[in-house]
């Protein structure tokens, strides 16, 4: 009676993981010959070898004692990995070229060895194994004899100390052999092969262990015509000019999609307020139906946005549309996944799953439609961490919408292009890049709106005026804004840093205005209320670039501190958005500090600011219809000339050569990748803003004495609720000099704490966390 977990027989767990991995792989309908250069049968052999081997190190007396006494320290993955290698090598015999048998079997070894941690470079795997050679050989002799007989029956492999020594010897030079194989391939195929195996094992292992093999999430059939009927009813009988654009562009997008059935890369370029959210989802659902008919599979739909605030807003629109189309919306149909999203998973049978199972299903994206962040999406694609990679099998082969795609930093464009082209060509993954300012990330794409310029040409909602030579300080900006307010205009002023926005907002103290302040330095609990207040009608909103994309705000006049051109255009989407008046105005200014330096260069790459400056300095004004030819296209054209691909090239190389970890620390590695660039280290701060925030904190303190496993289970759920009172700042020298107390929990990462009695020292009711000038630059 050998157990893998309390009350779960090891043999049952291994078979359960095997069954689940094979089911997940079957659901993908992946052509492994096209993707990895091996047959589907060979890939399934790898799956079976990994599943049956991954926990055999638990079949020892010491590990069985550990199940009763968690304080006993014993590992099981290293010895399990040895037999995953042997099982894979035996299973692959005759299915792949002899030159690749050992390489593919090593991937099985590495996946099993790291299924409770993170993937490492092959050279580190070899050195780690040689360092513990004697220990591994000795441990294999302790495996239960009856279990060893079962394992031999399943795999044909004999467990013995001699066999372990053989594997260790055979893998001593595997890093050199693998490098030759990687040189020969020179693509992402081995990276995705190993990460997919890792994803399947980690997800199947965790779900089987949590549910004792009893729980499955069945796929849901979606009738795209029901959704289409709802969208058509929403867009029918257009009255305003913008409503006509939404209606006509929606029809055109679906028509163009039907005319391009065999393509994988699409763009969707529509002006702000042009209905991108519903139109892009309509296109994705229509595409899913086309794939079902042609390929016999149902791809998941992943809707990704750059910011959490945008997800909540757009998810509300999507959820309403799905509810009107299909009735009750459950988690297996539509899932919102980010750090502040709800943790309860509800099935179509109206079953609310336990929090631990819910967490597993949500984090691996077990739903037909998922709304998430760019960060979470790319963490699933480019990562070595099991908690990130475990959703990869639900990403490959899906339909991915990237809304507001201009927020992907330029230094990653080549990497994104290379990844998307590989995933499209080799793994049947679809991409729709949606925005009003379409960056030239992809090549050979189908533009679903056909001629995007057509939708902009009639537009006269706004004109952009360049004041970069005239408005350079707070006083001049204040005079201009005050003058517009006195004329009855509703004004939005957008800064690049919180400190400059806070300074300017305080200049209006005492004035009889409906004024609001918005930035990421304000806790989410307050942010929701401020957004609602702005929509109800504010005379003045002073903000940072958090309002730039997706926010349903509408002002007569927008002032924008100079930024990359696509950011300026996006900011203009908050000006006369719904075309309710004859024309709005976007004023671009360039705020400088006392030394004459642009604040914009604290946040953005100097090259991008210089390009925008050069375009605008000779421009008096530009009508909206000319934004693309006169501003956007010259900007992206000049950017392509001046910006280098060094960062992308480094990460492409890391993925091709499986450089998962970084030694020495200066090397670019997969573990260092993040799609959101930050010049400084970012740290979280918890604000005890009200009684609820204090109660949550008291609970969190109560958890500090719990055992590790129980702490993580409870703290994870509690942290979701605490997220309403957390912000993130850059760890600048100015911040660290005057920072609130640092709290280090029993487990997990440390964060700063602003207690209720000290709120006034660090946090302002109107402008949020105090940011020093030139310090703590956050949006």
N, C-alpha and C positions, 0 to 999 in steps of 0.2 A: 504494500500500500504506500506508494511513493507519491507525494503531493507537490504540486507547483505553487499553490497558494492554499491558505486555510480552506478546507472542505472542497478542494478541487484537485482531482487526481492528475498527475503530471501527464500521463498518456492521453487523458481526455483533453487537457489543455493544448497539447501539441497537435492533436488531430483537429481540435476546434480552430486553432490558428491557421492550420493548413486549409481547412474548408473555407474559412473567411477570406484568406488571402486569394485563393483561387476564384471565389465569387467576386471579389473586388476587381480582380484582373479581367475576368470575363465581362463584367459590366463596362469596362473601358473599351472593349472591342478594338484593341490596339494591334496594329500590324507590326510585329517585332522585327520582321525582316527589313522593313522600310526604316524603322526607328533605330534599331541597334545592330542590324546585320546578322541576326540569328533568328531561327524559327520560333514560332509561338510555343511549340512543344518544348524546345530547349529552355525557353524562359520559364515555362511551367515547371520544368525539372528543377530549375534554380529555386523557384518558390517552394516546392515540396521539400527540397533539401534543407533550405533555411528554416522552414516552419518546424519540421520534425527534429531539427538539431538545436534550435535556438536556446532551449532551456535544459539540455541534458545534464549540465553541470549541477542542477538541483537534485540529481539522483544520488546524493551522498548523505551519509548519516549526519554530518555537520550541518548541512543546509536544512535537513528535516528538523533538526533541533532549533535552527534559527526561526522556523515558522512558529514555534512555541515561545521563543525568546528573541525578540527583535534586536536585543543588544549584542547578540553574537555577530561578529563581522566575518562574512565569507562571500566571495564573489563567485558567480556561476558562468558569466559570459565568456571569459577567456578560453576555458576548456571546451565549452560548447562550440566556440568558433572553429577550433581545430577539426571537429567532426563535421561541421557544416562544409568545410573545405573538402574533406574526403568524400562525403556524401554527394556533393555537387560534382566533383571530378568523376566519380563513378557513374552518376546519372547522365552526365554530358557525353560520355564516351560514344563516339560514332555520330553524334548530333551536331558537333561543331568541329572545325579544323583543330588538329592536335595542338597547333601553335596558340590557340585561344582557350583551350581547356583549362589550363592553369590560371590564366588571367581571370576568366569568368568565375572560377572557383574561389579565387582570392576575394572577389567582390562579395561572394557569399560569406566568406570568413569575416571580412571587414564589417558587413552589415550586422552579423550576429554579435561580433565582438563589441560593437558600439550601440546596440539597441537600447541601452539604458543611459546613454550619454550623448556624444556627438561624434561625427565622423572626423578622422584625422588624415594627414598625408600618408601615403603608402610607406614612405621611408620611416615615419614615426611608428607606424604599425609594426614594422619589422623590428626596429630597435626595442620597442616595448616588449615584443614577444621573446626576443633573445635575452633580455634582461631578466625575465621571469621563467626561463626555460626549465630549470630544475623543478620549480614549483608546479608548472603545468603538467609535466610528465608524471610527477608524484600524484597530483589530483586525479588524473585519469584512472589511476589504479584504485581509487576509492569509489568509483561509480558502481551502483548496485548491480550484481551479476544478472538477476532476473530482468532488470530493465535493459541491460546491455544486450541480452538475447532478443528482447523485443525490438530494439533499435537495429540489430543486425538483420532481423526479418524484414524490417521496413526499408532499409537502405542498402543492405548487403555489406555494410562496413562493420568491422570488428573493433570494439573499444579496448585498447590496451596501452600500456606505457610505451611499447615499441612503436605502435601506430602514431602516438603523439610525437615521439621523437622524430619519426619520419616526416611528419608535416612541418615541424619546426625547421628541419634541415632543408626541406624542399622550398620553403618560403624565404630562405636567407637572402636570396638575390632577386626576389620578386619585384622590388622597386625598380631595378635596372631593366628587367624584362618588360615591365609595364610601361616604362618610359618609351621604350622602342615601339611598343604597340600603340601608345598614344601619339607618338610622332607619325606613325603610319596612317592613323585615322584623321588626326588633326581636325576634329570637330567635337560637338558636345555629346556624342552618342554614348560613350562610356560614363560620362558624368550623369546623364539622365537614367541610364540603365541602373547604375548603383543607387542613385537617390530614389528611384521608383521602387526598387526592392526594399530599400530602407523604409520608405513611406508605407508600403503594404505591410511589412512586418510590424512596425511600431504601432500602426493604427489597429491592425487585427489583434495584436498581443494585448494592447491596453483594453480594448472593448471586450474581448473574450474574458480577460481576467476580472473586469468589473461586473460583467453580467453572467459569468459562469456559462458562457456559450449559449445563453437562452434568448438574447435580444438581437433582432435584426430590424433595420430600417428599410422598408420596401420602397422602391421608386414609385413616383406618382405620374400618372398620365396627365398631360396638360393639353387642353383644347385651345390652340392659339386663336381660333376664330371667335371664341367667347371674349377673349381679351381685345381682339380687334374690333368687335362690335362696340365694346365700351369706349375705346379710344375714338372711334368714328363718331359716336354719339357726343363725346366731349368736344370734338373739333367741328361738329356740324353747324350749319348756319352761322358762319363767321360774320361778325359785325365790324370789328375794328380791323385796322390794317395788320396788326400783329397776329390776330386770330386767323386772318387769311393766309399769312405766311406759314403758320403752324399747320393749317389744314392742307395746303398745297404741298408743302415739303414732306409731310407725312405720306401722302399718296405717292409722291415721286420716289421716296426712299424705298417703299415696299415694291414698287414697280422695278426699280433698278436692281433690287436684290434678286428678284425672280429672273432678271435678264443676266445675272452673273452667278449661276448656281454652283460653279466649280472653283470658286475663289475662296481664299481664307483670310486675306488682309483687306480691311475696309476702313475708310474714314467717313466721318459724318460731320460736316461743317455747316453750322447754322448760327445766325446772330443770337446774341443774348435775348432770352425771352422767346426763342423760336421753338420751344417744346422738345428739347433734346431728350429729356428723361423718358417720357412716354414713347416718343418716336424710336429711340434706340432700343428700348425694351420690346416694342412691337416688332422691330427688325430682328432682334435676337430670337423671339418666339417663332417668328416665321421661318427663320434659318434653322431652328431646332426641328421644326416639322419637315423641312426639306431634307435634313440629315437623316431623320427617322425613315423617310421613304427610300432614300438612296443607300444608306449604310446600315440600316436596321438597328441603330442605337439612339439613345436619347441624351444628347450632351447637356450637362448642367450649364446654367447661365450665371456668370460672375459679374456683378456690377461694382466697379471699383471707383472710388473718389479719393482726392488727396487729403481731405480733412474730415475729422469726426463730426464736426458741426454740420457739414454738408450731407453726410450719410444720414443723420437723423432726419434732416429736412426732406431729402429725396426719398428715403425709405418710407416716410409717411405718405408721399404721393404714390409710390409703388404699391404699398400695402392697401391703400384705399382702392386703387385700380383693380388689384387682384381680388379684393373682397367683393367689389361690384361685379366682377367677371365670374368668379368661381364660388362665391359664398365665403364661409369661414376660412380664414387664413391661418394655417398651422405651421409649425417650425419645419416640417418636412417639405413644405411647399416653399416658404420664404423665410430666410434666416438673415438677421442683421448681426454681423460679427465685428465688434471692436471692444476696446477695454471697458467701455461704459455700458455696453449692451446688456439686456436681461440675460440671466443664466438658466432660465427654465426652458426645457425643450418639450413641446407639446406635439403629439402625433395626430394623424388624421382620425384616429379612433378616439380622440379627445383624452388620451392618456398623458398625464403630466409625469415625466420621468424624474427620478431622483437627481439631486444636484450634481453628484459625481458623474453619473452617466450622461446627464444633460451637457455638462462641461466637455466631455469627450466628443459627443456628437456635434456640438457647436464648433469646437476648435478644429475639427477635421472636415467641416463644411458638408455635413450630411443633409442636403436640401437641394431642391431643383433650382432655386434661384437664391443667390447669396449676395448681400450688399456688404461691402467691406472697404478697407482703406488700401491705398497703393502700397503702404508699408507691409500690411499683412499679405497681400497678393505676392509681392516680390520676395518676402521672407519664405514663402512656400516654394518659390522657384530657385532662388539663389541662397542657399543656406547649408549648414552642416549640423544644425541643431534639430534633434528629433521632434521637439514640440512644434517647430515650424514645418519641417519636411513632411510630417505625417499627413498633411492635406494634399500633397502633390498629386497623388493618384486621382483626386477629384478635380484637379486643375487641368491636367493633361487631357486633351480631347474636348475641353469645354468651349463655350462661347464667352469670350471675355470682353466686356465693355469697359473702356477706360475713359471716364467722363472728366472734363477739364484736364486733358492730357498734357496741356502746355506746362503743367507744374512739374513734369519730369525734368530734372536738371540736364542741361545740354551735355555735360561730360559723360552722361550715361546713354546718350542717344544711340551710339554705335553698338553698345552692349545690348540695349533693348531691341534694336533692329536685328542683330544677329540671333538673339534668343527667340524672338517672335517668328522670324523666318524659319528657323530650325523646327520650332514647335508646330508651325503651320504645315510645312512641307513634309516633315517626318512623322508627326504625331497627331495630325488632323485636328489641330487646335485653331479656333477662329478668333479673330481680334477685330473689334470695332473701336476706333479712336475718335472720340467726340469732343468738339470744342468750337468756339467761335473764332479762335485764332490758331489754325491748324499748323503745328510745327512740322518740319520735314523730317520726321523720324523714320518713317517707312518709305520704301520704294515699291514701285509696281503694285499700287493699291487701287481698289475700286472706290471712288468717291460716291457714296450713296445718294447725296443730294445732287449729283451729276455736275451741276455748274454752281458751286457755292456762291460765286460772285453775284449770280442772278438774284439771290435773296437779299444782298446788301445794296445793290444798285438803287432801288427805289427809296431806301431808308434815309430819312432826314430827321431822325429823332434827336441827334446831337451833333455838335461840332467840337473839335478839339482845338484849344488855343494854347500856344506855347508861351509861357511866362518865365522860362528858365533863366533869362537874363535879368528879369525885373524883380521877381519875388524870390529873395534869398534868405530872409530872416523872418522871425515871428511877428514883428511889428507890422511889416508891410503885408504879410499874409492876413493878420488880424483885421487891418483896415479894409482889405478887399472882401473878406468873408462878412464882416459886420455890415458893409455897404449892401451886399446881396440880401442879408437877413432883413435889413430895414426896408428893402423893396418887396418884402413878403415872400422871398424865395426860400425854399427848403434846401439846406446845404449839407453836403457830406464832405468831410475833409479826411484824407487818407495819408497816414505817415508810414515810414518804413520801420520805425522803432517805437516801442512803448514809451520810452522816456520822452521823446519829442512830442508824441501825442498827448501825454499827460501834461506836459508843460503848456502846450497850446490850449488844452481844454480848461485849465485853471484860469486862463486869461478872461474867460467868460463868467467867472464867479460873480454872483450878485445881479446878473442880467436876467430880466424877466423873459426866459425862453424855455421851451420844452426841449431840453438838451440831454443827450445820451452819450456815453462813452463805451467803446467796445474794443476788447483785445483779448489775447489768450492769457493775459495776466489777471483776468477776472475769472473766478471759479465758475464752472459749468452751471451750477445751481442758479447763479445770478444771470449768467449769459442768456439763458432761455427767457427769462423775464424781460431782459433788455431788448432782445430781438422782437418779442411781442409788442413792447412799448413803441419801438421804432415803426413797426408795421401799422400800428394804430395812428401814428402821426407824430413825428418829431420835427421841430424846426431845424435842429442842428445835431448831427452825429459826427463825433470825432472818433476815428478808428485807426486801426492798422490794416494790413493786407488780409486779415481774416474775412473781410467783407467782399473780397475781390471776386470770388467765383461762387455762383449758385445762390447767393443770398437774394431773397425776393424783396429787395428794397427798391424804392423809387424816389429819387430826388430831382429837383429842378437844376441844381448846380453841383458839380463834383470838383473838388480840388485834390490833386494827386501829386505827392512828392515824386520826383523823377525815379524811375525804376526801369527794368527791362520792358521793352515795348509791348510784349504780349500781356504783361501785368497791367500796364496803363490801359490798354484796350479793355481788358476784363473789368477793371475798375469802372470804366465808362458804362458797363452794363447795368450799373446802379443809377444811371442818369436817364430820365425820361423813358424808363424801361418799357412801359406799356403804351408809349406813344399817345399820351393823353393831352399833350399840348403841342404847340408848333415846333418848339426846339429847345433842347437843353444844351448846357455848355460844360465841357471838361477843361479845367485849367491845370496845366502841368507847371509846377514850380520846382525849384531846386534849393532845398534848405541846407544851409552851411553852418558849421559850428564856428566858434570864435577864432579858430585858426584858419578858417576858409576852406575846410574839408567838407565834402558832401557826406551827409548822414547816410545816404543810400549805399555808399561803399562799405559801410559797416556790415551790411546785410547781403548785398549782391556782389557778384564778380565784377571787378572794375572794368573789364573788357565790355561786358554787357551794358553797363551804365554809359560808358564812352560811346558805344554805338548809338544808343538812344539819344544821347546828348547831341551827337553830330547830325542825326536826322532831324531833331526838333529845333536846333538853333537857327536854322534857315527857314523855319516853317512858322507862318503867322497863324493859320488855322487850316483844319482839314475837316471836310464833311464826312459823316459816317459812311456814305457810299464809297468814299475813297480810302477808307481805312486799310483795306487789304492791299491795293496796288501801291499806295503812297507810303504806308507805314509798316505793315506786317511783312510783306514780301521783301522790301529792302532790308529790313531788320534781320530776318532769318537768313537772307542771302549773305549779308556781311558777317553774321555770326558763324556761318559755315566756313568762311574764309579764315577767320581769326582764331576760333577756338580749336584746341587740339583734342585728339582722341586718346591721349595717354592713359587717362583713368579707365576708360572702357577697355582699351587694349590689355591693361594689367589684369582686369577681372576676367576677360575672355581667356587669357592665358591661364589664369588660376583655375577656371572651370575645365579647360581642355586637359590640364595636367593634374587635376584632382588635388590642388593645393588648398585643402580644406582649412588647415590651421597655419599659423604664422610664426615661423622661427627663422631668422631673428624677428623681433617685433616689427621692424620696419617694412617687412615684405607685405605685398598685397596678397590677401588670402580671402577665400570665400567667407570665412567667419567674420570678416571686417565689413562686409557689404551692407549698406543701408541706402535705400533709394532717396531718403530725405537727407540732404547734406546739411551739416551744421558745423560752423567754424569752431564751436566750443562744445565742451562736454555739458550735457543737459541733466538737470537734477530736479526731482519732484519735491513739492512743498504741500503739506496738508494744513488747511486753514480751518480752525475751529470756529466757523462763522456763526453758527446758531446752536440751539439746543440739540437738534438732530445730529449735527456734526460732533458735538461733545459726547452724545450717547454712543454713536458709532465708535468714537475713539476709546471710550471706556470698555466697550466690548473687545476691541482690538487689544487693549492692554491685558484684559482677562485671559486672552489666548496665549500670552507669551510663555506660560509654564507648561503648555501642552506638548506631548510628544510630536516629533516632526511630521508624521503622516497626518495626524489629526489636525495639527496646526495648519498645514497647507490646505486641507479640505475646507476648514472653516474660514480661514483668512482669505482664500480666493473669492469666496462668495461675498464676504464682508467688504473686500477691497473694491468690488464693483460698485457698492453703495457709497463707499468713501470717495470714489472717483468724482462725485459731484462737487467735492470740496478740495480737489487737488489741481494744482497748476504745475507747469514745468518752466524753469528758467535756465539760462546759461550760467555756468559756474565761472563768472568773471572774477577778477581780483577784487573789484569794488563790491560785488555781492558777498564774497567770502569774508571780507573784513567786517561786515555788519550783518551777517546771516543770523537767522533764528536758530534755536538749538537743533542739533542733529540727533535724530532718533534711529537707533539700530535695533530692528526687531530680532526675535530669537532666530528666525530664518528669513531668507529673502534679502532684498536690497534695502539699504538705509535711505532715509528721506528726512527733510527738514520739517519741523513742527512749529506752527504759530498757534500758541494757546490762546483761549478766549480772552484772558485778561491782558494779553499783549497785542491784540488785534490792531489797535491804533498805531503801534510802532511800525508795523509792517504792511498793513492792508487798509485801503481807503474804500469807503462804501461806494463812491462814484467811479474811481479810476483804478481800483484793484490793487495789486501788489506794487509797493513802492520800488521804482526802478531808477537808479542813479543815471544821470546824463552820461552817455558813452558806456554805460554798464548794463549787464543783464539784457542784452538785445534779444527780445522775443517778439513774435508777431501779435 
